[in-house]
Protein backbone atom coordinates (compact mmCIF):
# COMPACT_ATOMS: atom_id res chain seq x y z
CA UNK A 1 0.00 0.00 0.00
CA UNK A 2 2.77 2.42 0.92
CA UNK A 3 4.70 1.40 -2.20
CA UNK A 4 1.67 2.17 -4.37
CA UNK A 5 1.23 5.51 -2.66
CA UNK A 6 4.87 6.44 -3.34
CA UNK A 7 4.50 5.43 -7.00
CA UNK A 8 1.37 7.54 -7.37
CA UNK A 9 2.90 10.56 -5.63
CA UNK A 10 6.07 10.26 -7.69
CA UNK A 11 4.09 10.02 -10.91
CA UNK A 12 1.99 13.03 -9.99
CA UNK A 13 5.04 15.14 -9.02
CA UNK A 14 7.12 14.24 -12.06
CA UNK A 15 4.33 14.70 -14.56
CA UNK A 16 2.31 17.54 -13.09
CA UNK A 17 3.94 20.23 -15.22
CA UNK A 18 3.81 18.06 -18.32
CA UNK A 19 0.16 17.08 -18.06
CA UNK A 20 -1.47 19.94 -16.22
CA UNK A 21 -0.34 22.58 -18.71
CA UNK A 22 -2.46 21.50 -21.66
CA UNK A 23 -2.12 22.99 -25.11
CA UNK A 24 -5.01 24.67 -26.89
CA UNK A 25 -5.63 21.48 -28.86
CA UNK A 26 -5.66 19.46 -25.62
CA UNK A 27 -8.42 21.70 -24.26
CA UNK A 28 -10.35 21.59 -27.54
CA UNK A 29 -9.97 17.81 -27.66
CA UNK A 30 -11.23 17.37 -24.10
CA UNK A 31 -14.15 19.71 -24.79
CA UNK A 32 -15.12 17.83 -27.96
CA UNK A 33 -14.81 14.55 -26.07
CA UNK A 34 -17.23 15.86 -23.41
CA UNK A 35 -19.61 17.08 -26.12
CA UNK A 36 -19.45 13.67 -27.82
CA UNK A 37 -20.37 11.94 -24.55
CA UNK A 38 -23.33 14.30 -24.05
CA UNK A 39 -24.29 13.72 -27.70
CA UNK A 40 -24.18 9.95 -27.11
CA UNK A 41 -26.77 10.34 -24.37
CA UNK A 42 -28.91 12.55 -26.66
CA UNK A 43 -29.18 10.39 -29.78
CA UNK A 44 -32.71 9.25 -28.95
CA UNK A 45 -33.79 12.92 -28.82
CA UNK A 46 -32.29 13.58 -32.28
CA UNK A 47 -34.17 10.60 -33.71
CA UNK A 48 -37.37 11.91 -32.17
CA UNK A 49 -36.75 15.31 -33.79
CA UNK A 50 -36.17 13.56 -37.13
CA UNK A 51 -39.65 12.04 -36.93
CA UNK A 52 -41.42 15.31 -36.12
CA UNK A 53 -39.37 17.51 -38.50
CA UNK A 54 -39.31 15.60 -41.79
CA UNK A 55 -37.85 18.59 -43.65
CA UNK A 56 -34.57 18.20 -41.72
CA UNK A 57 -34.89 14.49 -41.02
CA UNK A 58 -31.72 13.64 -42.96
CA UNK A 59 -29.22 15.52 -40.79
CA UNK A 60 -31.20 14.85 -37.60
CA UNK A 61 -31.32 11.14 -38.31
CA UNK A 62 -27.58 11.16 -39.00
CA UNK A 63 -26.89 12.90 -35.67
CA UNK A 64 -29.22 10.41 -34.00
CA UNK A 65 -27.14 7.40 -35.01
CA UNK A 66 -25.03 6.51 -31.97
CA UNK A 67 -22.39 4.91 -34.21
CA UNK A 68 -21.85 8.25 -35.98
CA UNK A 69 -21.30 10.36 -32.86
CA UNK A 70 -17.60 9.89 -32.16
CA UNK A 71 -16.68 9.79 -35.83
CA UNK A 72 -18.48 13.12 -36.33
CA UNK A 73 -16.74 14.88 -33.44
CA UNK A 74 -13.41 13.32 -34.38
CA UNK A 75 -13.83 15.00 -37.77
CA UNK A 76 -14.44 18.30 -35.99
CA UNK A 77 -11.23 17.77 -33.99
CA UNK A 78 -9.23 17.16 -37.16
CA UNK A 79 -10.65 20.36 -38.68
CA UNK A 80 -9.41 22.26 -35.61
CA UNK A 81 -6.00 20.63 -36.05
CA UNK A 82 -5.91 21.74 -39.68
CA UNK A 83 -6.71 25.30 -38.61
CA UNK A 84 -4.29 25.49 -35.66
CA UNK A 85 -1.31 23.29 -36.56
CA UNK A 86 -1.67 22.98 -40.31
CA UNK A 87 -2.49 20.10 -42.61
CA UNK A 88 0.84 18.28 -42.22
CA UNK A 89 0.56 17.81 -38.45
CA UNK A 90 -3.17 17.02 -38.67
CA UNK A 91 -2.57 14.29 -41.24
CA UNK A 92 0.39 13.00 -39.24
CA UNK A 93 -1.82 12.71 -36.15
CA UNK A 94 -4.47 10.74 -38.05
CA UNK A 95 -1.83 8.49 -39.62
CA UNK A 96 -0.21 7.66 -36.29
CA UNK A 97 -3.41 6.41 -34.63
CA UNK A 98 -3.80 2.63 -34.28
CA UNK A 99 -6.96 1.49 -36.11
CA UNK A 100 -6.40 -2.25 -35.70
CA UNK A 101 -9.25 -2.67 -33.20
CA UNK A 102 -11.91 -0.90 -35.35
CA UNK A 103 -10.83 -2.94 -38.38
CA UNK A 104 -10.88 -6.18 -36.39
CA UNK A 105 -14.33 -5.49 -34.93
CA UNK A 106 -15.67 -4.75 -38.42
CA UNK A 107 -14.34 -8.02 -39.84
CA UNK A 108 -15.29 -10.24 -36.90
CA UNK A 109 -18.83 -8.80 -36.80
CA UNK A 110 -19.46 -9.60 -40.47
CA UNK A 111 -18.09 -13.15 -40.25
CA UNK A 112 -19.67 -13.99 -36.86
CA UNK A 113 -23.09 -12.82 -38.08
CA UNK A 114 -22.98 -14.87 -41.28
CA UNK A 115 -25.69 -17.50 -41.63
CA UNK A 116 -23.49 -20.63 -41.28
CA UNK A 117 -21.81 -19.33 -38.11
CA UNK A 118 -25.09 -18.22 -36.53
CA UNK A 119 -26.74 -21.52 -37.39
CA UNK A 120 -23.78 -23.44 -35.95
CA UNK A 121 -23.84 -21.40 -32.73
CA UNK A 122 -27.60 -21.76 -32.45
CA UNK A 123 -27.33 -25.54 -32.84
CA UNK A 124 -24.76 -25.69 -30.03
CA UNK A 125 -27.00 -23.62 -27.75
CA UNK A 126 -30.05 -25.74 -28.62
CA UNK A 127 -28.18 -28.99 -28.01
CA UNK A 128 -26.94 -27.72 -24.64
CA UNK A 129 -30.40 -26.40 -23.73
CA UNK A 130 -31.87 -29.88 -24.18
CA UNK A 131 -29.60 -31.11 -21.40
CA UNK A 132 -30.96 -28.54 -18.96
CA UNK A 133 -34.14 -29.74 -17.16
CA UNK A 134 -36.10 -26.48 -17.62
CA UNK A 135 -38.30 -24.93 -20.30
CA UNK A 136 -36.35 -24.75 -23.56
CA UNK A 137 -37.00 -21.03 -24.11
CA UNK A 138 -35.67 -20.21 -20.64
CA UNK A 139 -32.68 -22.53 -21.03
CA UNK A 140 -31.65 -20.92 -24.34
CA UNK A 141 -32.02 -17.42 -22.87
CA UNK A 142 -29.85 -18.47 -19.93
CA UNK A 143 -27.14 -19.87 -22.22
CA UNK A 144 -27.11 -16.82 -24.48
CA UNK A 145 -26.39 -14.61 -21.47
CA UNK A 146 -23.88 -16.95 -19.80
CA UNK A 147 -22.28 -19.53 -22.08
CA UNK A 148 -21.82 -17.23 -25.08
CA UNK A 149 -20.18 -14.38 -23.08
CA UNK A 150 -17.77 -16.89 -21.51
CA UNK A 151 -17.02 -18.28 -24.97
CA UNK A 152 -15.97 -14.74 -25.78
CA UNK A 153 -12.72 -15.55 -23.99
CA UNK A 154 -11.89 -17.84 -26.91
CA UNK A 155 -13.67 -16.40 -29.96
CA UNK A 156 -13.12 -12.76 -28.81
CA UNK A 157 -15.66 -10.45 -27.21
CA UNK A 158 -16.85 -8.77 -30.46
CA UNK A 159 -17.68 -12.18 -31.94
CA UNK A 160 -19.49 -13.26 -28.77
CA UNK A 161 -21.43 -9.99 -28.70
CA UNK A 162 -22.47 -10.39 -32.32
CA UNK A 163 -23.65 -13.98 -31.87
CA UNK A 164 -25.51 -13.33 -28.61
CA UNK A 165 -27.14 -10.09 -29.84
CA UNK A 166 -28.31 -11.64 -33.11
CA UNK A 167 -29.91 -14.65 -31.39
CA UNK A 168 -31.40 -12.65 -28.52
CA UNK A 169 -32.87 -10.08 -30.90
CA UNK A 170 -34.52 -12.67 -33.13
CA UNK A 171 -35.89 -14.88 -30.36
CA UNK A 172 -36.48 -12.69 -27.28
CA UNK A 173 -36.96 -9.06 -28.28
CA UNK A 174 -40.41 -9.33 -29.81
CA UNK A 175 -43.04 -6.60 -29.50
CA UNK A 176 -44.77 -8.44 -26.67
CA UNK A 177 -41.75 -8.08 -24.37
CA UNK A 178 -41.59 -5.07 -22.05
CA UNK A 179 -38.96 -2.35 -22.37
CA UNK A 180 -37.87 -3.12 -18.82
CA UNK A 181 -37.06 -6.68 -19.89
CA UNK A 182 -35.15 -5.48 -22.97
CA UNK A 183 -33.02 -2.94 -21.10
CA UNK A 184 -32.31 -5.38 -18.28
CA UNK A 185 -31.27 -8.01 -20.82
CA UNK A 186 -29.08 -5.46 -22.60
CA UNK A 187 -27.39 -4.49 -19.34
CA UNK A 188 -26.67 -8.08 -18.33
CA UNK A 189 -25.45 -8.93 -21.84
CA UNK A 190 -23.03 -5.99 -21.96
CA UNK A 191 -21.64 -6.59 -18.46
CA UNK A 192 -21.32 -10.35 -18.97
CA UNK A 193 -19.55 -9.86 -22.32
CA UNK A 194 -17.13 -7.38 -20.72
CA UNK A 195 -16.16 -9.64 -17.82
CA UNK A 196 -16.68 -12.94 -19.65
CA UNK A 197 -13.70 -12.30 -21.90
CA UNK A 198 -11.20 -12.37 -19.02
CA UNK A 199 -10.59 -16.13 -18.93
CA UNK A 200 -7.80 -15.67 -21.49
CA UNK A 201 -5.31 -12.85 -22.20
CA UNK A 202 -6.29 -12.29 -25.85
CA UNK A 203 -10.06 -11.82 -26.08
CA UNK A 204 -11.01 -8.73 -24.03
CA UNK A 205 -9.69 -5.39 -25.42
CA UNK A 206 -8.63 -3.99 -22.00
CA UNK A 207 -6.70 -7.19 -21.27
CA UNK A 208 -5.13 -7.27 -24.72
CA UNK A 209 -3.66 -3.83 -24.09
CA UNK A 210 -1.58 -5.04 -21.12
CA UNK A 211 -1.14 -8.81 -21.35
CA UNK A 212 2.10 -8.72 -23.35
CA UNK A 213 3.62 -5.81 -21.40
CA UNK A 214 2.82 -7.35 -18.02
CA UNK A 215 3.37 -10.99 -19.09
CA UNK A 216 -0.11 -12.18 -18.21
CA UNK A 217 -0.78 -15.71 -19.52
CA UNK A 218 -3.87 -17.93 -19.43
CA UNK A 219 -2.97 -19.35 -16.00
CA UNK A 220 -2.64 -15.85 -14.56
CA UNK A 221 -5.98 -14.78 -16.08
CA UNK A 222 -7.84 -17.84 -14.84
CA UNK A 223 -6.51 -17.60 -11.29
CA UNK A 224 -6.92 -13.84 -10.89
CA UNK A 225 -9.90 -13.02 -13.13
CA UNK A 226 -11.49 -16.02 -14.82
CA UNK A 227 -13.15 -17.86 -11.95
CA UNK A 228 -14.46 -14.61 -10.47
CA UNK A 229 -15.83 -13.55 -13.86
CA UNK A 230 -17.55 -16.94 -14.31
CA UNK A 231 -19.25 -16.61 -10.92
CA UNK A 232 -20.46 -13.08 -11.70
CA UNK A 233 -21.73 -14.12 -15.14
CA UNK A 234 -23.71 -17.03 -13.67
CA UNK A 235 -25.13 -14.94 -10.80
CA UNK A 236 -26.18 -12.15 -13.19
CA UNK A 237 -27.88 -14.60 -15.53
CA UNK A 238 -29.64 -16.53 -12.77
CA UNK A 239 -30.86 -13.26 -11.28
CA UNK A 240 -32.38 -11.91 -14.50
CA UNK A 241 -33.97 -15.28 -15.34
CA UNK A 242 -35.58 -15.41 -11.89
CA UNK A 243 -36.69 -11.77 -12.01
CA UNK A 244 -38.33 -12.09 -15.44
CA UNK A 245 -39.45 -15.71 -15.15
CA UNK A 246 -43.09 -14.80 -15.79
CA UNK A 247 -42.29 -12.93 -19.02
CA UNK A 248 -39.95 -15.66 -20.20
CA UNK A 249 -42.67 -18.27 -19.74
CA UNK A 250 -44.75 -16.44 -22.34
CA UNK A 251 -42.07 -16.67 -25.04
CA UNK A 252 -42.52 -19.14 -27.84
CA UNK A 253 -39.48 -19.58 -30.04
CA UNK A 254 -40.13 -19.19 -33.74
CA UNK A 255 -40.55 -22.44 -35.59
CA UNK A 256 -37.81 -23.02 -38.11
CA UNK A 257 -38.87 -23.21 -41.70
CA UNK A 258 -37.72 -26.13 -43.78
CA UNK A 259 -34.95 -24.12 -45.34
CA UNK A 260 -31.92 -25.44 -47.18
CA UNK A 261 -29.76 -27.55 -44.87
CA UNK A 262 -26.35 -26.03 -44.24
CA UNK A 263 -23.64 -28.32 -45.66
CA UNK A 264 -20.85 -29.19 -43.25
CA UNK A 265 -18.09 -28.01 -45.66
CA UNK A 266 -19.70 -24.54 -45.89
CA UNK A 267 -19.87 -24.22 -42.10
CA UNK A 268 -16.31 -25.54 -41.78
CA UNK A 269 -14.93 -22.95 -44.20
CA UNK A 270 -16.71 -20.16 -42.30
CA UNK A 271 -15.27 -21.46 -39.03
CA UNK A 272 -11.79 -21.52 -40.56
CA UNK A 273 -12.18 -17.87 -41.59
CA UNK A 274 -13.45 -16.96 -38.11
CA UNK A 275 -10.60 -18.75 -36.34
CA UNK A 276 -8.05 -17.29 -38.77
CA UNK A 277 -9.21 -13.75 -38.08
CA UNK A 278 -9.07 -14.36 -34.31
CA UNK A 279 -5.56 -15.85 -34.50
CA UNK A 280 -4.27 -12.90 -36.55
CA UNK A 281 -6.23 -10.26 -34.65
CA UNK A 282 -3.10 -8.13 -34.18
CA UNK A 283 -2.15 -8.22 -37.86
CA UNK A 284 -4.63 -6.16 -39.91
CA UNK A 285 -2.96 -6.91 -43.25
CA UNK A 286 -3.49 -10.64 -42.64
CA UNK A 287 -7.03 -10.58 -41.29
CA UNK A 288 -8.17 -8.09 -43.93
CA UNK A 289 -6.79 -10.41 -46.61
CA UNK A 290 -8.71 -13.29 -45.02
CA UNK A 291 -11.81 -11.12 -45.00
CA UNK A 292 -11.53 -10.41 -48.72
CA UNK A 293 -11.28 -14.14 -49.38
CA UNK A 294 -14.31 -14.61 -47.13
CA UNK A 295 -16.33 -12.11 -49.19
CA UNK A 296 -15.39 -13.97 -52.34
CA UNK A 297 -16.46 -17.28 -50.80
CA UNK A 298 -19.85 -15.93 -49.70
CA UNK A 299 -20.42 -14.55 -53.19
CA UNK A 300 -19.64 -17.93 -54.72
CA UNK A 301 -22.12 -19.70 -52.42
CA UNK A 302 -24.92 -17.12 -52.14
CA UNK A 303 -27.66 -19.69 -51.61
CA UNK A 304 -26.20 -20.57 -48.22
CA UNK A 305 -25.95 -16.96 -47.07
CA UNK A 306 -28.09 -14.23 -45.65
CA UNK A 307 -27.30 -10.60 -46.38
CA UNK A 308 -24.02 -9.74 -44.64
CA UNK A 309 -24.24 -6.97 -42.02
CA UNK A 310 -21.69 -4.79 -43.78
CA UNK A 311 -23.45 -1.48 -43.08
CA UNK A 312 -23.89 -2.14 -39.37
CA UNK A 313 -20.30 -3.33 -39.02
CA UNK A 314 -18.90 -0.32 -40.89
CA UNK A 315 -20.82 2.04 -38.61
CA UNK A 316 -19.43 0.30 -35.54
CA UNK A 317 -15.90 0.53 -36.96
CA UNK A 318 -16.49 4.23 -37.67
CA UNK A 319 -17.59 4.73 -34.06
CA UNK A 320 -14.48 3.01 -32.69
CA UNK A 321 -12.15 4.83 -35.08
CA UNK A 322 -13.65 8.13 -33.95
CA UNK A 323 -13.05 7.09 -30.35
CA UNK A 324 -9.42 6.32 -31.21
CA UNK A 325 -8.94 9.77 -32.76
CA UNK A 326 -10.69 11.68 -29.97
CA UNK A 327 -9.14 9.53 -27.26
CA UNK A 328 -5.64 10.27 -28.47
CA UNK A 329 -5.77 13.81 -27.06
CA UNK A 330 -7.22 12.87 -23.66
CA UNK A 331 -4.04 11.52 -22.12
CA UNK A 332 -3.09 14.87 -20.56
CA UNK A 333 -5.92 14.64 -18.01
CA UNK A 334 -6.79 10.94 -18.01
CA UNK A 335 -3.39 9.49 -17.17
CA UNK A 336 -2.59 11.67 -14.13
CA UNK A 337 -6.15 11.19 -12.87
CA UNK A 338 -5.82 7.44 -13.06
CA UNK A 339 -2.27 7.12 -11.84
CA UNK A 340 -2.74 9.40 -8.82
CA UNK A 341 -5.00 6.73 -7.31
CA UNK A 342 -3.86 4.04 -4.91
CA UNK A 343 -4.54 0.39 -5.71
CA UNK A 344 -7.48 0.47 -3.29
CA UNK A 345 -9.08 3.37 -5.13
CA UNK A 346 -8.08 2.55 -8.71
CA UNK A 347 -10.61 -0.29 -9.02
CA UNK A 348 -13.57 1.99 -8.39
CA UNK A 349 -11.91 4.85 -10.25
CA UNK A 350 -11.41 2.69 -13.34
CA UNK A 351 -14.98 1.38 -13.11
CA UNK A 352 -16.28 4.95 -13.07
CA UNK A 353 -13.93 6.32 -15.75
CA UNK A 354 -14.78 3.42 -18.04
CA UNK A 355 -18.32 4.77 -18.31
CA UNK A 356 -17.03 7.89 -20.06
CA UNK A 357 -14.14 6.44 -22.03
CA UNK A 358 -13.12 3.16 -23.60
CA UNK A 359 -11.86 0.68 -20.98
CA UNK A 360 -9.00 -0.42 -23.23
CA UNK A 361 -7.71 3.17 -23.25
CA UNK A 362 -7.53 3.13 -19.44
CA UNK A 363 -5.55 -0.07 -19.23
CA UNK A 364 -3.27 1.03 -22.06
CA UNK A 365 -2.35 4.19 -20.13
CA UNK A 366 -1.63 2.03 -17.10
CA UNK A 367 0.71 -0.17 -19.13
CA UNK A 368 2.86 2.90 -19.89
CA UNK A 369 3.70 3.47 -16.21
CA UNK A 370 6.63 1.51 -14.77
CA UNK A 371 6.92 0.22 -11.22
CA UNK A 372 3.25 -0.56 -10.59
CA UNK A 373 2.56 -3.39 -8.17
CA UNK A 374 0.68 -6.51 -9.25
CA UNK A 375 -2.13 -5.47 -6.92
CA UNK A 376 -2.47 -2.13 -8.72
CA UNK A 377 -2.40 -3.76 -12.16
CA UNK A 378 -5.07 -6.31 -11.27
CA UNK A 379 -7.28 -3.62 -9.69
CA UNK A 380 -6.96 -1.41 -12.77
CA UNK A 381 -7.95 -4.13 -15.25
CA UNK A 382 -10.67 -5.54 -13.00
CA UNK A 383 -12.21 -2.08 -12.65
CA UNK A 384 -12.00 -1.50 -16.39
CA UNK A 385 -13.85 -4.71 -17.30
CA UNK A 386 -16.34 -4.30 -14.45
CA UNK A 387 -17.55 -0.96 -15.82
CA UNK A 388 -17.55 -2.19 -19.43
CA UNK A 389 -21.33 -2.51 -19.68
CA UNK A 390 -22.41 0.86 -18.34
CA UNK A 391 -22.41 2.85 -21.61
CA UNK A 392 -22.04 2.30 -25.34
CA UNK A 393 -18.46 3.66 -25.28
CA UNK A 394 -17.29 1.69 -22.24
CA UNK A 395 -16.26 -1.46 -24.14
CA UNK A 396 -15.38 -1.97 -27.80
CA UNK A 397 -18.03 -4.67 -28.50
CA UNK A 398 -20.89 -2.53 -27.10
CA UNK A 399 -21.50 -0.54 -30.31
CA UNK A 400 -21.86 -3.86 -32.12
CA UNK A 401 -24.61 -4.93 -29.72
CA UNK A 402 -26.33 -1.57 -30.01
CA UNK A 403 -26.21 -1.70 -33.80
CA UNK A 404 -27.78 -5.16 -33.92
CA UNK A 405 -30.45 -4.71 -31.23
CA UNK A 406 -31.60 -1.09 -31.61
CA UNK A 407 -34.24 -2.02 -34.22
CA UNK A 408 -36.18 -3.79 -31.46
CA UNK A 409 -36.59 -0.56 -29.45
CA UNK A 410 -38.99 2.40 -29.97
CA UNK A 411 -37.87 4.69 -32.82
CA UNK A 412 -34.99 2.21 -33.37
CA UNK A 413 -32.96 3.89 -30.63
CA UNK A 414 -31.56 2.60 -27.36
CA UNK A 415 -31.70 5.21 -24.59
CA UNK A 416 -28.27 5.50 -22.89
CA UNK A 417 -29.96 6.07 -19.53
CA UNK A 418 -31.96 2.88 -20.02
CA UNK A 419 -28.78 0.95 -20.75
CA UNK A 420 -27.09 2.49 -17.70
CA UNK A 421 -29.94 1.53 -15.39
CA UNK A 422 -30.05 -1.98 -16.83
CA UNK A 423 -26.30 -2.40 -16.36
CA UNK A 424 -26.00 -1.13 -12.78
CA UNK A 425 -27.29 -4.31 -11.00
CA UNK A 426 -24.99 -6.73 -12.90
CA UNK A 427 -22.11 -4.25 -12.49
CA UNK A 428 -22.62 -4.37 -8.70
CA UNK A 429 -22.42 -8.16 -8.86
CA UNK A 430 -19.15 -7.87 -10.84
CA UNK A 431 -17.80 -5.43 -8.24
CA UNK A 432 -18.49 -7.91 -5.47
CA UNK A 433 -16.92 -10.77 -7.45
CA UNK A 434 -13.72 -8.92 -8.37
CA UNK A 435 -13.21 -6.91 -5.20
CA UNK A 436 -14.71 -8.78 -2.28
CA UNK A 437 -14.35 -12.48 -3.08
Secondary structure, DSSP 8 states (H G I E B T S, - for coil): -HHHHHHHHHHHHHHHHHHSS--HHHHHHHHHHHHHHHHHTTHHHHHHHHHH-GGGHHHHHHHT-HHHHHHHHHHHHHHHHHHHH-HHHHHHHHHTS--HHHHHHHHHHHHHTSHHHHHHHHHHHHHHHTTSSS-HHHHHHHHHHHHHHHHHHHH-HHHHHHHHHHHHHHHH--TTS-HHHHHHHHHHHHHHHHHHGGGSSSSSHHHHHHHTTTT--HHHHIIIIIHHHHHHHHHHHHHHHHHTHHHHHT-------------HHHHHHHHHHHHHHHHTTT-HHHHHHHHHHHHHHHHHTGGG-----HHHHHHHHHHHHHHHHHHTT-HHHHHHHHHTS-HHHHHHHHHHHHTTS-HHHHHHHHHTSTT--HHHHHHHHHHHHHTTTSSTTSSTTHHHHHHHHGGGSGGG---HHHHHHHHHHHHHHHHHHHHT-
